[in-house]
């Protein structure tokens, strides 16, 4: 199937979400923002179970022209995702690739000219790789940007930069003979990766700011000859009040969102895209979809579940195999701690406390900054050793049940293989199933 045909099929899945919302149905789709192979595989398996499309997105920090922290370019990310989909039996037209926070954020410490040039190269690479949905995030100030009193950029500047990146995307689509993508915009965007220790009560975007920003974008897109592209802006990112910090989750409060809900219902082709929905309750996620949130973003919650499973399996490995001279245990938790301490750049500004508290956060924080280290060769080696050990020396069911009661019950019932990777995927699937039920996926 050609890229253009795949694009049309993905477009239908996305537009059905918007159309359903506008017709009063509580329909949505969740976007898995992750470059982690286990998390992606779990999302694809959920899609196979649902008979629905799978929306998998890479952030500008995870995947970019220089490789990001995952070591992947957009083209390599696409190849990885589609290869996994093929192994699971999902046709490529049911896989939607998206780019999250595509803008200057990874290069925000550089001057605007350099940061935006790199952002332009990234958006072009995403479109060329077949990404169907692009979140144009130009809300992040660069090193030499003039800021307003509250530290943010003027709305006109944000909208102009969004139009500039959109133009690059449209030009790339024409040049590569690929159907042009759909866009997500927003000027009040939650920080990538979740909140911070001083989060307090997470804000909700004021409807006046949304109205002003959408008007500014419409003017700018029109002035730049991007009227057709404007018709493919399908969602708007706002602060919904749902947020998480390293140690707490701010629950979604539908009452605080109602002014925004009333506004978005008047917009013919726009729904909300909600970031930082990780760790919300099933009822909260379902309520968000009812409140015109057509796209729910999830990322850290997926890799948090993976980390839980891997570390419990490492405890099982240690209990079962330590003391055997012929076997080398993985020491996976210790390896991850060593990597994080040796290179603190990905977590240091997020965590605060005593040495003991910091050690706990490095392992257990909702922010899950440990996810930045799984691609390290040493981490990959330790994980492979853990999996190999537990495949060769299969733990008794009693030990699995003691450490992982839910998995133990499923293994006993014949619903899950006593296999370490199956157990990890099942743990992540507990998260994807919640999102699936909340969204009532639109079939392809």
C-alpha positions, -999 to 999 in steps of 0.1 A, spaced: 0 0 0 14 34 -10 21 62 16 -8 82 1 -33 54 5 -21 47 40 -25 84 47 -61 84 35 -70 55 57 -53 71 87 -71 104 79 -105 86 80 -98 73 115 -88 107 128 -117 126 111 -142 100 124 -133 110 159 -140 147 152 -172 139 133 -184 117 161 -177 143 187 -195 170 167 -225 146 164 -227 143 202 -210 109 206 -184 104 233 -158 90 209 -121 94 210 -87 80 203 -57 77 226 -22 86 215 7 67 229 36 91 231 65 67 235 95 54 216 97 23 240 94 -9 221 75 -28 249 50 1 252 45 4 215 40 -34 212 13 -33 240 -5 -4 222 -5 -23 189 -18 -55 206 -46 -34 221 -54 -21 187 -55 -56 173 -78 -67 201 -101 -37 195 -101 -39 157 -92 -2 158 -65 22 147 -33 26 168 -21 62 172 16 61 181 35 93 185 71 103 191 81 135 209 106 159 195 130 149 223 125 111 218 129 111 181 145 138 159 169 143 131 198 138 154 184 106 169 169 120 201 173 102 234 159 70 218 186 70 190 158 70 164 151 93 135 115 97 123 122 73 94 137 47 117 108 51 142 83 45 114 102 14 103 103 1 139 66 7 145 54 -8 112 76 -38 117 61 -45 151 26 -40 136 33 -65 109 45 -91 135 12 -86 154 -9 -87 122 -20 -51 120 -21 -37 85 -1 -5 80 -32 16 72 -44 10 108 -12 25 122 -12 63 126 21 79 133 22 113 150 47 138 161 43 154 196 57 187 207 72 193 172 89 226 177 119 242 194 116 225 228 146 202 226 167 231 215 152 258 237 185 267 252 197 279 218 188 311 201 155 311 183 169 311 148 190 279 154 162 262 174 135 269 148 158 258 120 162 224 137 124 223 144 118 229 107 142 200 98 123 178 122 88 186 109 101 179 74 116 146 84 83 136 102 62 143 71 86 126 48 85 95 71 47 93 68 36 109 100 -1 117 96 -6 139 127 17 168 137 15 187 170 29 221 161 42 232 195 58 267 192 49 278 227 83 271 242 105 303 245 141 301 231 172 315 247 170 350 232 132 353 230 115 384 245 90 371 270 59 385 285 56 393 323 44 357 330 73 342 311 53 331 281 56 342 244 31 366 228 3 347 210 11 364 177 46 350 178 34 315 187 9 315 159 34 329 133 59 302 142 32 275 140 24 288 105 61 287 96 64 250 106 31 242 89 44 257 57 75 234 59 52 204 64 30 213 35 60 219 12 75 186 22 42 167 15 41 182 -20 77 175 -27 75 138 -15 41 132 -31 26 123 3 -9 133 14 -4 164 37 -8 157 74 -33 168 100 -23 193 127 -28 200 164 -21 235 177 -21 253 211 -5 282 230 -11 269 265 6 235 264 14 214 294 52 208 299 64 176 282 69 148 307 45 161 333 45 187 361 70 195 388 72 193 426 56 227 431 26 219 409 -1 228 434 -35 229 417 -29 225 379 -44 253 359 -72 252 333 -67 274 302 -89 305 302 -114 304 274 -105 340 264 -69 329 257 -81 300 236 -104 323 216 -76 348 210 -51 322 200 -74 304 175 -82 338 160 -46 347 157 -37 313 140 -66 316 116 -54 351 106 -17 340 103 -25 308 83 -47 329 60 -21 355 55 5 329 47 -17 311 21 -23 281 44 -61 282 43 -63 246 31 -39 235 59 -61 253 84 -89 230 75 -67 201 86 -62 215 121 -82 190 140 -74 196 176 -64 222 202 -41 215 232 -52 232 264 -45 229 301 -73 207 313 -64 207 350 -54 170 348 -17 167 356 9 147 375 40 155 394 67 131 405 47 123 437 11 133 430 -17 132 405 -41 161 400 -75 146 391 -96 159 363 -124 182 373 -151 185 347 -167 215 363 -135 236 357 -135 227 320 -171 236 312 -163 271 298 -138 255 274 -163 227 265 -189 253 256 -164 270 233 -151 239 215 -186 227 208 -191 257 186 -161 249 165 -170 228 135 -137 210 130 -119 212 163 -118 189 194 -94 191 224 -62 171 227 -54 165 264 -18 160 275 -7 147 309 -37 124 313 -14 96 327 -26 80 360 -61 95 357 -89 71 368 -110 53 342 -140 74 350 -120 106 347 -107 96 313 -142 87 301 -155 121 313 -127 139 294 -139 122 262 -174 133 270 -161 168 274 -150 170 238 -115 157 244 -111 137 212 -75 128 217 -61 115 251 -23 115 254 -5 89 275 32 82 278 49 79 312 22 57 325 30 31 299 67 29 307 60 32 345 40 0 342 68 -16 322 93 -6 348 71 -21 376 69 -54 358 106 -56 349 118 -47 384 94 -73 400 107 -99 376 142 -89 387 132 -96 423 119 -130 412 152 -136 393 172 -127 424 152 -148 447 152 -178 424 187 -178 409 211 -160 433 237 -182 447 240 -203 416 276 -200 405 268 -208 369 243 -181 365 248 -143 362 218 -124 374 208 -92 355 209 -68 385 186 -46 364 174 -22 391 209 -16 403 220 -10 367 193 16 361 202 34 393 239 35 384 231 49 350 208 76 364 233 87 390 262 88 365 242 109 341 216 130 360 207 154 332 173 138 325 160 139 361 180 163 383 158 193 377 126 173 382 133 157 416 140 173 450 147 159 485 172 140 506 195 114 491 171 87 502 141 105 487 159 112 455 168 75 452 131 66 457 120 91 430 146 79 405 129 45 407 93 53 415 83 88 405 52 93 383 73 114 360 92 82 352 124 99 342 140 65 342 124 60 308 152 81 293 178 55 302 163 23 288 180 28 254 214 28 271 235 -2 260 242 -12 296 204 -11 304 196 -31 273 222 -57 281 208 -61 317 172 -63 304 181 -90 279 199 -110 306 168 -108 328 146 -120 300 170 -148 290 174 -160 326 136 -162 332 130 -179 299 157 -206 307 147 -210 343 109 -205 343 97 -194 377 72 -216 395 36 -203 394 36 -199 432 65 -174 430 49 -155 401 16 -153 421 34 -141 452 50 -112 434 25 -106 406 -9 -118 418 -29 -106 387 -4 -122 363 -4 -154 384 -42 -157 382 -41 -152 344 -13 -178 340 -33 -203 361 -64 -197 340 -44 -202 308 -50 -166 297 -13 -156 299 20 -174 292 45 -178 320 69 -159 300 87 -127 312 80 -106 281 43 -117 281 41 -106 317 56 -72 310 32 -66 281 3 -77 302 12 -51 328 13 -24 302 -19 -37 287 -37 -28 320 -30 8 311 -39 6 274 -72 -12 283 -83 17 304 -77 42 276 -93 19 251 -125 17 271 -125 55 278 -122 62 241 -146 36 227 -123 34 197 -135 42 162 -131 12 139 -111 15 108 
